[in-house]
Amino acid sequence: MKFREDINGLRAIAVIAVVLFHFNSSLIPGGFAGVDVFFVISGFLMTSIIFRGLENNTFSVLTFYKARAVRIIPALLAVCITVLIFCWFFLMPLKLEALGRHVMGSVSFLSNILYWTESGYFDTSSQTKWLLHTWSLSVEWQFYIIYPIALIVLKKLFSLTNIKRILIVATVLGLGISIYASYYWPSPAYFLLPTRAWEMLAGGLVFLYPITLSQPRKKHIEWTGLALIFLSYAFISKSDMWPGYLALIPVVGAALVILANNSNSPITSNKIMKNIGLWSYSIYLWHWPVVVIGHYFNIEYWAFVGIPLSILLGFISYTVIEKNKVTLKAIILPYVLILGFACLVSSNIGLFYNIPKMKLKAIVTNTETDQNGKYTWDKIRHLDQKDFAGKNKEKVLIIGDSQAGDFTNSLYDAGLNKNVDIVSRVVEADCGFFYLPPAEQNIAFSQSPTIKGNQMWQNKCRTFIKNVDKGDVVEQANVIILAMYWRDVNMNWIFKSIQNIRANNQHAKIYVIGGKSFNTPVSTLAYDAYKQQADLGHYAKMNIASNDLENRAVQNKQFEANAKLPEYNYTFINMTQVMCHSDRCDVIDKDGNCFYSDKRHTTRAGTKYIAEQLHKQQLFNEILAPENQ
């Protein structure tokens, strides 16, 4: 195919939007749609290569894969190894271990799946993931693997004309799947190929159904397409459901620009856009690590340095790496070495730090360690499926989120489950409250910073709250335990929920479990205390949660003040007093095992410790009636 100036310029429009959005989203709130423009371009180019080969019976899938590999992998390897070595000098072990895992995901083109399982693209924590942007390369690579094979198989069954029709249907179905998934499963919809493939197929349809246009028509169509792209950049934001139906705007816009094929465009064919378009892949690769540097070191006005630096690095990468074509054989050894190094970092992080093994245990503990995250949820989700069955046992109902999961595990570690009938009702943390009637829910949703305007989450929370009453467990319970991640902004609705629980069950003993969070993950506290040669227990006490979301000391006072009021009438279990003593908080045991897997969730060692403390402080004696001890 002849070099298309317009497509090259369209690449520049896409990468400029993405870079500006990542450095300052207020400048261009919908700049992330530049990735969707890239997808359309890729779909057009790949379809042109494959269909020309199929029409002439010259297409080789291995040659196709080889061409994609030598185009994409060299610059990607350079970024990955540079970031990994650079971060080795200052990242704490757990972060470097995660980076090693992310490098593996990036070079194996599975990073989109990895990041989907970790969090959402727009989460605050995403700003410290050095290779997050490689998710889109993984989506494209997965498309490159599947697409030609699917077309080869279809060619054995159908004519090329019918294959084109099939691709129209596939594009429409893909869009429908994307809209549905974006509403119900926003994170996988954002990251995964099944909800993105239609964008690349849309680009393919532009190649398959070309239209001959006069020069004036070309200009009109091109300007219409550019207008749609710029509208998406200006008026769409990260709060919108994405990709969904709104992605049609930049996708149709990009398709129209490519369809116009206007090689004389003053927008896409000027010298600046030509150069940025040529460097666009390398700029895209390098800009995000530069963005993360600014966030990590909290550098003010970083965009003024970071944007020019990203362009410079992109230019150098294009000149030194991309322009110097290499063979597949030449990249195999660097690929294996970098993948192996990343694997070593992610699996043997202790090799890269001179930290005593006893102290390293806490420093490298997270939700992945010993499946801590799964451990938190397993029991409480299982109990959520139950109703009360025992006739002569004390009936204990546990309501809440992962904090209720932690407390449930502590009850089981204490052997409490042998004497009582326990059921749970899960209400996830983002809901903010757990027991309000529909009218009050609507008001509370409108005030919630986590789910305000998010219809999908509001519907999920309505379902969770409705489920609390399933099996009449609220009315039947003798003991009700309430444990959630209590956010300051929701405290009025939390107390209203407690009041509603008490109104529905006058006789039950109600226990409210206080928060046990710290400002930062305990692994970070352990590392900072080690570097400062400070006592970890004392350092942890200084870092009890006191932030914009949760002030544990203030919350504890609120819970204690309301406990004996008749409309509430509950017992408050102060987890600060359970976990902390005088000037220190216990966060590791004598063998160095960490009690926390992050800021607020306990490990197996942590739940065991809490069980021991509750027994020691005779708090379990309050929970159970004497005859059940």
Sequence and secondary structure as in RCSB ss.txt:
>XXXX:A:sequence
MKFREDINGLRAIAVIAVVLFHFNSSLIPGGFAGVDVFFVISGFLMTSIIFRGLENNTFSVLTFYKARAVRIIPA
LLAVCITVLIFCWFFLMPLKLEALGRHVMGSVSFLSNILYWTESGYFDTSSQTKWLLHTWSLSVEWQFYIIYPIA
LIVLKKLFSLTNIKRILIVATVLGLGISIYASYYWPSPAYFLLPTRAWEMLAGGLVFLYPITLSQPRKKHIEWTG
LALIFLSYAFISKSDMWPGYLALIPVVGAALVILANNSNSPITSNKIMKNIGLWSYSIYLWHWPVVVIGHYFNIE
YWAFVGIPLSILLGFISYTVIEKNKVTLKAIILPYVLILGFACLVSSNIGLFYNIPKMKLKAIVTNTETDQNGKY
TWDKIRHLDQKDFAGKNKEKVLIIGDSQAGDFTNSLYDAGLNKNVDIVSRVVEADCGFFYLPPAEQNIAFSQSPT
IKGNQMWQNKCRTFIKNVDKGDVVEQANVIILAMYWRDVNMNWIFKSIQNIRANNQHAKIYVIGGKSFNTPVSTL
AYDAYKQQADLGHYAKMNIASNDLENRAVQNKQFEANAKLPEYNYTFINMTQVMCHSDRCDVIDKDGNCFYSDKR
HTTRAGTKYIAEQLHKQQLFNEILAPENQ
>XXXX:A:secstr
    HHHHHHHHHHHHHHHHHHH TTTSTTGGGHHHHHHHHHHHHHHHHHHHHHHTT   HHHHHHHHHHHHHHH
HHHHHHHHHHHHHTTS HHHHHHHHHHHHHHHTT HHHHHHHH  TTSGGGGG TTGGGHHHHHHHHHHHHHHHH
HHHHHHHS HHHHHHHHHHHHHHHHHHHHHHHHH HHHHHHSGGGTHHHHHHHHHHHHS     HHHHHHHHHHH
HHHHHHHHHH  TTS  STGGGHHHHHHHHHHHHHT TT TTTSSHHHHHHHHHHHHHHHHHHHHHHHHHHTT T
TTHHHHHHHHHHHHHHHIIIIISS   HHHHHHHHHHHHHHHHHHHH GGGGS   HHHHHHHT  SSGGGHHHH
HHHHHHHHTT     SSSEEEEEEESHHHHHHHHHHHHTTGGGTEEEEEEE  GGG  S   HHHHHHHHHH TT
TTT HHHHHHHHHHHHHHTGGGHHHH SEEEEE    GGGHHHHHHHHHHHHHH SSSEEEEE    BSS HHHH
HHHHHHTT  HHHHHHHTBSBSSS BHHHHHHHHHHHTTSTTT  EEE HHHHHEETTEE  B TT  BSBSSSS
 B HHHHHHHHHHHHHTTHHHHHS GGG 
